[in-house]
């Protein structure tokens, strides 16, 4: 199984809860999609609630662009403390004949 690191991305949060979407389209081969349930875990504290972890099963619009089914990892976050940066580990596997695992580290700034 190949491991593809999508690197680290910094994201600023508002207050309350929101949906986070990670688009993998540009790293996927033409017939390849993300499958299964993604891993989404906070690495630094237990302050955030991370739920509704999923891979999109139908097309979804992210930042004004329609993304194909199986190309986006989504989860909802809530809670946390203003002024804190949270490190989130996100991982998803593909349906390729030799499955690939994509990993991304998010720094969520509250």
C-alpha positions in Angstrom: 0.0 0.0 0.0 1.4 3.4 -1.0 1.2 6.3 1.4 0.6 9.8 -0.1 1.1 12.7 2.3 -0.9 15.8 1.4 1.2 17.8 3.8 0.0 20.3 6.5 -2.7 22.8 6.0 -3.7 25.6 8.4 -7.4 26.4 8.7 -9.0 29.2 10.7 -12.1 28.4 12.6 -15.0 30.4 13.7 -17.0 29.7 16.9 -19.6 27.0 17.3 -19.5 24.0 14.9 -18.7 23.7 11.2 -18.0 21.2 8.5 -14.4 20.6 7.3 -13.9 19.3 3.7 -10.6 17.9 2.4 -10.5 17.5 -1.4 -8.2 14.7 -2.8 -9.2 15.1 -6.5 -5.9 16.2 -7.8 -4.1 13.2 -6.3 -6.5 10.5 -7.5 -6.1 8.6 -10.7 -9.1 8.8 -13.2 -11.1 5.8 -11.9 -9.8 6.0 -8.3 -12.0 7.1 -5.3 -11.6 7.3 -1.6 -13.4 4.4 0.2 -14.4 3.3 3.7 -14.6 5.5 6.8 -11.8 8.0 7.1 -9.7 8.4 10.2 -10.1 11.9 11.8 -8.3 12.3 15.1 -7.3 15.3 17.3 -3.6 14.9 18.2 -3.0 17.6 20.8 -6.0 17.8 23.2 -9.4 16.4 23.8 -11.1 19.8 23.5 -12.7 19.4 20.1 -15.6 17.1 19.2 -15.0 15.5 15.8 -18.0 13.6 14.3 -19.8 12.8 11.1 -16.6 11.5 9.5 -17.4 10.5 6.0 -16.3 10.3 2.4 -18.8 12.0 0.1 -21.1 9.4 -1.7 -22.6 12.0 -4.1 -21.2 15.1 -5.8 -20.6 17.9 -3.3 -19.7 21.6 -3.8 -16.5 22.7 -1.9 -15.4 26.4 -2.3 -17.8 26.9 -5.2 -16.6 23.8 -7.2 -18.5 20.6 -7.7 -16.4 17.6 -6.5 -17.1 14.0 -7.7 -18.4 11.3 -5.3 -15.5 9.7 -3.5 -13.2 12.7 -3.7 -13.8 14.5 -0.5 -13.3 13.6 3.2 -15.7 15.6 5.4 -16.2 15.9 9.2 -17.9 18.2 11.6 -16.0 19.9 14.5 -17.3 21.7 17.5 -16.1 22.9 20.9 -12.6 24.1 21.5 -11.0 27.1 23.1 -10.5 30.5 21.3 -6.7 31.2 20.8 -5.8 27.5 20.6 -4.4 25.6 17.6 -5.5 22.0 17.2 -3.6 19.4 15.2 -5.9 17.0 13.4 -4.8 13.8 11.6 -6.9 12.8 8.6 -6.4 9.5 6.7 -8.4 7.8 3.9 -7.7 4.8 1.6 -8.6 4.4 -2.1 -10.1 1.6 -4.2 -7.1 1.2 -6.5 -5.9 -2.3 -7.3 -2.9 -1.4 -5.0 -4.8 0.8 -2.5 -3.2 4.1 -1.6 -3.6 5.8 1.7 -3.8 9.6 1.8 -2.8 11.5 4.9 -3.2 15.2 5.8 -2.4 17.1 8.9 -4.6 20.0 9.6 -3.8 22.8 12.0 -7.2 24.2 13.1 -6.8 27.7 14.6 -9.8 28.6 16.9 
